[in-house]
Structure formats: C-alpha cells, structure tokens
Amino acid sequence: MEQKQNVVISCPIDTYSGYGSRSRDFVKATVEAKKDEWDVWVMPQRWGETPWGYIQDHKEEWGWLEPKMLPFQQPLNQKPDVWMQITIPNEFQPIAKVNIGMTAGIEHTIPPANWVEGCNRMDKVIFTSEFSRESFA
C-alpha cells in the first residue's frame, strides 16, 4: 500500500465566521474525498476578532476534527506534501511541495496588488465563485 500524502490545511476552522463555516465544509469534504490518499491535518488560524470555540460548542457534529487539529501557532515539524490555506490572498504563503490557496476574493471591486501577488505565490487558487475568479483575471 502506498503511503498517504501529508496534507495541512490552514484555516479559521474554529471561528464563528463565514470563512470558518467555509473552512469546516471544505475540510470535511476533503477528508471524505481523499481519506484513502491523504493524511489531513488542520492548522487553526485566527479570523480577525471573530470568537473561537465553534468546534467545542458543536462537538456532536464537529468533534471528529479535534484529533486532526494541530496546536494553534505551533510551527510544523516537517514540510507537508500539500499545503492548503483558506484566507484572503495577501496572506497566502507557499510552504509545501504543492501549495493551494482558497479564498472568497470578493471583498473588492478591483483586487489589490498584494492580493494578486499572493495568488501568484501559490500553485493553484480556488475561488468560491466564477465571478470572484474572473475579477482576478
């Protein structure tokens, strides 16, 4: 049997925010779709001043994530095979062999230069809508 790829998803998964909700849905879908190929870990990140504790408060639905969560702000012990980051594009940082950013990207009418630069740092960027993706073209 082939060894699973080590995948880390950095996202505001434990926050009460829209990006938190999107993060939870994305992580769940990724774990379910890639369970035989990827060993998925989650690196929680802050999202502005939004409160934390969503997973603990909804343990019956999301408690399965707790063993997959890396300690907050702890450096990675090894370089992952795949790094995914769900945030605004200027925060994208490539740290793995394959780097994927995910963003709503709709907080603008014309994307700021540092957002375009952030997208260019990643191997792939997933936008939440065709409208959003086209605004970066």
C-alpha positions as a printed Julia matrix, in Angstrom:
137×3 Matrix{Float64}:
   0.0    0.0     0.0
   1.27   3.42   -0.95
   1.96   5.92    1.83
  -0.61   8.68    2.23
   0.38  12.24    1.4
   0.75  14.56    4.37
  -1.68  17.47    3.88
  -2.04  20.52    6.13
  -4.98  22.9     5.77
  -4.51  26.27    7.49
  -7.85  27.94    8.04
 -10.11  29.69   10.59
 -11.94  26.39   11.17
 -12.8   27.02   14.82
 -14.16  30.55   14.4
 -17.72  31.83   14.27
 -17.31  33.41   10.83
 -18.23  32.87    7.21
 -14.67  31.76    6.48
 -14.94  29.42    9.49
 -18.07  27.82    8.07
 -16.48  27.52    4.63
 -13.37  26.01    6.25
 -15.34  23.35    8.11
 -17.26  22.36    4.97
 -14.08  22.27    2.86
 -12.1   20.23    5.41
 -14.95  17.74    5.84
 -15.35  17.3     2.08
 -11.57  16.96    1.61
 -11.19  14.36    4.36
 -14.13  12.35    2.99
 -12.98  12.54   -0.64
  -9.29  11.84   -0.02
  -9.39   9.56    3.06
  -7.51   6.77    1.27
  -4.87   9.07   -0.25
  -4.26  11.93    2.19
  -3.47  12.22    5.88
  -5.17  15.58    6.54
  -4.19  17.87    9.42
  -5.74  21.22   10.28
  -3.79  24.26   11.44
  -6.31  26.66   13.0
  -5.84  30.35   12.34
  -7.47  33.49   13.65
 -10.01  35.4    11.6
  -9.93  39.0    12.73
 -11.7   39.4    16.06
 -14.29  36.67   15.49
 -14.79  34.4    18.51
 -13.33  30.89   18.71
 -14.83  27.69   20.07
 -17.2   26.6    17.32
 -15.96  23.0    17.28
 -16.17  22.6    21.06
 -19.64  24.19   21.07
 -20.79  21.8    18.32
 -18.88  18.7    19.38
 -21.6   16.26   18.33
 -21.18  17.32   14.69
 -17.56  18.51   14.56
 -15.77  16.74   17.43
 -14.19  14.28   14.97
 -11.92  17.16   13.9
 -10.22  17.56   17.28
  -7.62  14.77   16.74
  -6.77  16.31   13.35
  -6.1   19.79   14.77
  -2.54  20.98   15.2
  -1.81  23.26   18.17
  -2.51  26.92   17.39
   0.57  28.8    16.11
   2.88  25.82   16.55
   5.45  25.51   13.75
   5.19  22.43   11.54
   7.61  19.6    12.36
   8.03  18.71    8.71
   7.26  20.15    5.31
   3.91  18.77    4.14
   3.35  17.32    0.7
   0.36  19.63    0.2
  -0.35  22.95    1.94
  -3.81  24.5     1.66
  -4.6   27.89    3.06
  -8.11  29.32    3.34
  -7.86  33.06    3.81
  -7.56  36.34    1.93
  -4.92  36.17   -0.81
  -2.34  38.57    0.65
  -1.87  36.02    3.48
  -1.06  33.1     1.13
   2.33  31.57    1.92
   3.81  28.66   -0.05
   5.46  26.2     2.33
   5.0   22.74    0.78
   5.74  20.85   -2.39
   2.24  21.79   -3.63
   0.55  24.99   -2.39
  -3.16  25.69   -2.81
  -4.96  28.85   -1.72
  -8.7   29.18   -1.28
 -10.49  32.5    -0.98
 -13.85  34.16   -1.43
 -11.92  37.0    -3.03
 -14.97  39.23   -3.31
 -14.08  41.88   -0.75
 -13.17  44.32   -3.56
 -14.14  45.74   -6.94
 -10.56  45.62   -8.25
  -8.19  43.21   -6.49
  -5.38  44.95   -4.6
  -1.89  44.3    -5.97
  -0.83  42.4    -2.84
  -3.8   40.03   -3.34
  -2.71  39.28   -6.9
   0.86  38.78   -5.64
  -0.47  36.36   -3.0
  -2.3   34.33   -5.64
   0.85  34.23   -7.77
   2.76  32.66   -4.84
   0.5   29.59   -4.9
   0.46  26.69   -7.36
  -3.33  26.82   -7.54
  -6.03  29.12   -6.18
  -9.61  28.0    -5.61
 -12.18  30.79   -5.68
 -15.66  30.34   -4.25
 -17.35  31.6    -7.39
 -16.74  32.17  -11.08
 -17.45  35.87  -10.51
 -14.69  36.06   -7.92
 -12.19  34.21  -10.1
 -12.93  36.44  -13.08
 -12.32  39.57  -11.01
  -8.68  38.43  -10.65
  -8.21  37.72  -14.36
